[in-house]
Amino acid sequence: MNQQKRFLQRGRPLKSKIRENITQLLYYLKASDGYSLYKWYLELFGKVNIRSIYYHLKKGCEIGIFRVKEIKQEKGDYSWGDYSKKVKYELTSKATPKQDKRIKNKISNIKKKRKKNSLI
């Protein structure tokens, strides 16, 4: 019995603070691509590696918290080729976001600020 518990505890834990924060972001943003989530994360929660965001989006899809809403291919002159693939994610009914009003207020303030700056 004790040996079975030890095997179950190997690997990364299913709970993650980064994934919880991404869940909150997607709750208020409804849907977003990985890079946009990365930029929002930096503004709201602090430093994080972009690879961590993509890892947790992939892991969240595997465990059923997130799902791919759509995949777009945008043409352009990128250093890696002629197009960029944007994958939009959204929450599933399995997700349990914390409804933090401070996060909601920060997001709405940042959206207002961005809108104001784009008008100038």
N, C-alpha and C positions, 0 to 999 in steps of 0.2 A: 504493500500500500504506500509506504513512504517513498519507495523507489518510483512509483507511478507519478506521484506529485512532483518529484524532482524533474521528471521528463516533461511534464506539462509546463513547467516554469521556464523552459529553455527558449531562447530567441527573444525578440522584442515584445514588450507587452502590448496588448490590444488597445489599451487606453494611451492617449498621447495628448499633451497640452496643445501641441501645434495643430493636431487634427480637430480638437475641440474648438480652437480659435477659428479654424477654417470653416467649421460647421456654423459657428456664429456669423461669420462673414456671409456665407451662402444663404443663411436664413434671412438676413436683411437685404442682400443684393439680389436674391432669387436665383440668378445664374451668372456665371462668370468663367473666363478662361484662366489658366494657370498663371500667366504672367500678370494679369490684372489683380488676381488674388494676392500674388507676391507683393505688388506695389501697395495694395490696401493693407496687407499684413504689416509691412514696414512702418506705415504711418500710424497704425493703431496699436500694435503690440511690440514693436521694436525689431531688433536684428534677427534675421533668419536667413538661412541659405536657400536659394531658389530651388536647389535639388531636393531639399527637405520638403518644400511645398509640393513638388511633383511626386515625390515618394508617397506623401500622405494622401494626395489625391488618388493615386493608383491603389494604395492600400485601402482607402475608404471605399473605392469601387469594389474591391475584392470582398470586403466584409459587408457590403450592402448599404453603407451610409450615403454615398454619393453615386450618381449615375451620369453617364455622358448624355448631355442633352442634344448636342449637335457637333459636327465636325465640319469646319470650313477650310478651304484652301484659298489663300489670298496670293495673287500673283504680284511679283515685285522683283526688284534687283537686290537680293540679299546676298550676304557673303557666303552662305552655304548653298545657294541655288536660286531657282527661278520662282519658288513659291514658299509660303509659310503655312503650316497647318495649325489652326486654332481649334482647340477642343474645349467646348463649353460644358461645365459641370453644374449639376443642381442637386438638391437634397432629395432623399427618398423618404418614405414614411417611416422607415426604420431609424432615421436620425432623431436625436433628442437634443436640440440646441438649447443652451441657456439663454433665456430672453433677458439680456442685460440692457437696461435703458441707457446706460452710459455709452455702450458701444453704438446703439442706435442713434443717439444724439451726436456722437463723434462722426459717424458716417454721414448723417444729414448735414452737419456743419462743413465737412470736407467737400461734399457734393455742391453745396452753395458756394463755397470758396472757389472751386474749380469752374463752376458756371460763371461766376462773376469775373474771373480772370480770362475766360474765353471770350467774354463780351468786350473786353478792353482791347 
